[in-house]
Every structure is written in structure tokens, then in C-alpha cells.
């Protein structure tokens, strides 16, 4: 699936493009994972171009199998192309089918505080509920550690309500929040 999604510009923010990951994105992925705020919440070490290529290959494999649809969120350009990488956003499925999906994201340091993650999440969520309605998608879940306040704010801004607390479980040392958004 080579789906690309577009988010229109607003009065205060430029447009966004959610596109498949490219090999040319490797340096930006390394930059993202070197950011202490992203590294704090992830379990993936990212230090070399080889690490980034492995990460990109997992995104491409997930897209091929349909188990994980990961998008590079970039600035939309007036000529229809895309600019700087701003964010990563993904939709993945568990082994039990497509009634419940899980969304996740991270935002590059230079793009934080600009509403990128909520706008990208809103676009992905709306698209997912439309695209997978025939597969029975009824709920999207968003998980984060309880002290990840930025992710909590993104969830709330996009209509994901707090559903429950997950107890800490390795490799995650702290309890987690599960936010949900139901179809319709």
C-alpha cells in the first residue's frame, strides 16, 4: 500500500504530507532518535546509517505485510512536493484482526509545539476509520507512559479519551495510559 495523505494548511500552520518512508530519510531518522525526548520514550537505539536502514526496512516490511502503516510526516510544498521531515506516525494491527488498531508517533524537535502531531493523528485516524471500516475497525488505541505529558495532550486534542492505566511491563519502566477513539 503506497498511500499518501495530505492535510490542508490552516490560518496558522502550513499543510502536511503523510507519505511512505524513503531511503533518503535515514539521516533524519538518526537525528530524531538522537533527540533525548524521543530516545526517552523509545526502546530502539539509533546511532548509525545501518541502524536507520534497519528501522526503515521494518517500516517498509510492515507496509508490505499490511501489519504496520508508518508515515513520514513532512511539510507540504506549494509545488506539490514535500519539505522537511516533521514527525513519524503509524497505525499497526495486533494478531487478532483489524477490529482494534494502535496508533503511535514521535515529533522532531524542530516541529514540536506547532500542532503537527495532532493534525497528523487526526488525518491518520479519520483515514483509518474510513479505509478499514469494511475490515471491522471499531477502535483505535494510543499508548504512552504516564509521564509522557506531550503524548497525553496530543491524545486529548484529537478525541482519544483515557480508557485505562497499564501496569509497567519491561521494557517500559513506568505505568502507561491507554487512550481510545471509537469509530463514528
C-alpha positions as CSV (number, residue, x, y, z in Angstrom):
1,X,0.0,0.0,0.0
2,X,1.6,3.3,-1.1
3,X,-0.9,5.6,0.4
4,X,-0.1,9.3,0.8
5,X,-2.3,11.6,2.8
6,X,-2.5,15.4,2.7
7,X,-3.5,17.8,5.4
8,X,-4.6,21.2,4.3
9,X,-2.9,24.3,5.6
10,X,-4.7,26.3,8.3
11,X,-4.6,30.0,9.0
12,X,-1.6,29.4,11.4
13,X,0.1,26.3,10.0
14,X,1.3,25.0,6.7
15,X,0.0,21.9,5.0
16,X,1.3,18.4,5.8
17,X,2.1,15.4,3.7
18,X,2.0,11.9,5.2
19,X,4.0,9.7,2.9
20,X,5.8,6.3,2.9
21,X,9.3,6.4,4.3
22,X,12.2,6.6,1.8
23,X,15.8,5.5,1.9
24,X,16.7,9.3,1.8
25,X,15.1,9.7,5.2
26,X,17.9,7.8,7.0
27,X,19.7,10.8,8.3
28,X,16.6,12.4,9.6
29,X,15.7,9.2,11.4
30,X,19.1,9.2,13.1
31,X,18.6,12.9,14.0
32,X,15.2,12.1,15.5
33,X,16.4,9.1,17.6
34,X,19.4,11.1,18.9
35,X,16.9,13.6,20.4
36,X,16.8,12.9,24.1
37,X,13.0,13.5,24.2
38,X,12.4,10.8,21.6
39,X,15.1,8.4,23.0
40,X,13.4,8.7,26.4
41,X,10.2,7.1,25.2
42,X,11.5,4.5,22.7
43,X,13.4,1.2,23.0
44,X,15.2,1.5,19.7
45,X,18.8,2.6,19.6
46,X,19.6,4.6,16.5
47,X,23.2,5.7,16.0
48,X,24.4,4.7,12.6
49,X,23.1,4.7,9.0
50,X,22.9,0.9,9.3
51,X,20.6,1.3,12.3
52,X,18.4,3.7,10.4
53,X,18.3,1.4,7.4
54,X,17.1,-1.5,9.6
55,X,14.4,0.8,11.0
56,X,13.3,1.9,7.6
57,X,13.3,-1.7,6.4
58,X,10.9,-2.6,9.3
59,X,8.6,0.2,8.2
60,X,8.7,-1.0,4.5
61,X,8.1,-4.6,5.6
62,X,5.1,-3.5,7.8
63,X,3.6,-1.7,4.8
64,X,4.1,-4.7,2.5
65,X,2.5,-7.1,5.0
66,X,-0.2,-4.6,6.0
67,X,0.6,-5.1,9.7
68,X,2.1,-1.6,10.2
69,X,1.4,1.5,8.1
70,X,4.1,4.0,9.0
71,X,4.2,7.5,7.5
72,X,6.8,10.2,7.4
73,X,5.0,13.5,8.1
74,X,6.6,16.3,6.1
75,X,5.9,20.0,5.3
76,X,3.7,20.3,2.2
77,X,5.3,22.5,-0.5
78,X,3.3,24.7,-2.9
79,X,4.7,22.7,-5.9
80,X,3.0,19.6,-4.6
81,X,6.2,18.0,-3.3
82,X,7.2,17.8,0.4
83,X,9.7,19.5,2.6
84,X,11.4,18.9,5.9
85,X,10.5,15.8,8.0
86,X,8.5,16.8,11.0
87,X,7.0,13.7,12.5
88,X,6.5,9.9,12.3
89,X,3.1,8.4,12.7
90,X,1.9,4.8,12.4
91,X,-1.0,2.5,12.5
92,X,-0.5,-1.1,13.5
93,X,-2.6,-4.2,13.9
94,X,-2.5,-6.9,16.5
95,X,-2.6,-10.6,15.6
96,X,-6.3,-10.8,16.3
97,X,-7.6,-8.9,13.2
98,X,-8.5,-5.4,12.4
99,X,-11.2,-4.5,14.8
100,X,-8.7,-2.6,17.0
101,X,-5.7,-0.8,15.8
102,X,-2.9,1.0,17.6
103,X,-1.5,4.4,16.7
104,X,1.9,5.9,17.6
105,X,4.0,8.9,16.8
106,X,7.1,11.0,17.5
107,X,7.8,14.6,16.6
108,X,11.1,16.0,15.6
109,X,12.5,18.7,18.0
110,X,12.2,21.5,15.4
111,X,8.5,20.7,14.9
112,X,7.3,20.5,18.5
113,X,4.7,23.0,19.7
114,X,3.3,23.6,16.2
115,X,0.4,21.2,16.3
116,X,2.0,18.8,13.8
117,X,1.3,15.6,15.8
118,X,-2.4,16.3,16.5
119,X,-3.0,17.3,12.9
120,X,-1.2,14.2,11.6
121,X,-3.0,12.0,14.1
122,X,-6.4,13.4,13.1
123,X,-5.7,12.8,9.5
124,X,-4.5,9.2,10.1
125,X,-7.4,8.4,12.4
126,X,-10.1,9.7,10.0
127,X,-8.4,7.9,7.1
128,X,-8.1,4.6,9.0
129,X,-11.7,4.5,10.1
130,X,-12.8,5.1,6.5
131,X,-10.3,2.8,4.9
132,X,-10.7,-0.1,7.2
133,X,-14.4,0.1,8.1
134,X,-15.0,-2.9,5.8
135,X,-12.5,-4.9,7.9
136,X,-14.5,-4.1,11.0
137,X,-12.2,-1.4,12.5
138,X,-14.2,-0.1,15.5
139,X,-11.5,1.3,17.8
140,X,-8.0,2.9,17.7
141,X,-5.8,2.8,20.8
142,X,-2.9,5.2,21.7
143,X,-0.5,4.0,24.4
144,X,2.1,6.1,26.2
145,X,3.9,6.1,29.5
146,X,2.1,8.1,32.2
147,X,4.7,10.8,32.5
148,X,4.8,11.5,28.7
149,X,2.6,14.6,29.1
150,X,3.1,15.7,25.5
151,X,1.6,12.4,24.1
152,X,-1.3,12.8,26.6
153,X,-2.0,16.3,25.2
154,X,-1.9,15.0,21.6
155,X,-4.4,12.2,22.5
156,X,-6.8,14.6,24.2
157,X,-6.6,17.2,21.4
158,X,-7.6,14.5,18.9
159,X,-10.5,13.0,20.8
160,X,-8.7,10.0,22.2
161,X,-10.2,9.5,25.7
162,X,-8.3,8.0,28.6
163,X,-9.6,4.4,28.9
164,X,-7.3,2.7,31.4
165,X,-3.9,2.5,33.1
166,X,-1.5,-0.3,32.1
167,X,0.9,-1.5,34.7
168,X,4.6,-1.1,34.0
169,X,6.0,-4.0,31.9
170,X,9.5,-4.4,30.5
171,X,11.0,-2.8,28.6
172,X,8.7,0.1,29.8
173,X,9.6,1.0,33.4
174,X,6.5,3.1,34.2
175,X,2.8,2.6,34.0
176,X,1.1,3.6,30.8
177,X,-2.0,5.3,29.6
178,X,-4.3,3.7,27.1
179,X,-6.4,6.3,25.2
180,X,-9.1,5.2,22.8
181,X,-11.1,6.6,20.0
182,X,-14.1,4.7,18.7
183,X,-15.4,4.7,15.1
184,X,-18.2,7.0,14.3
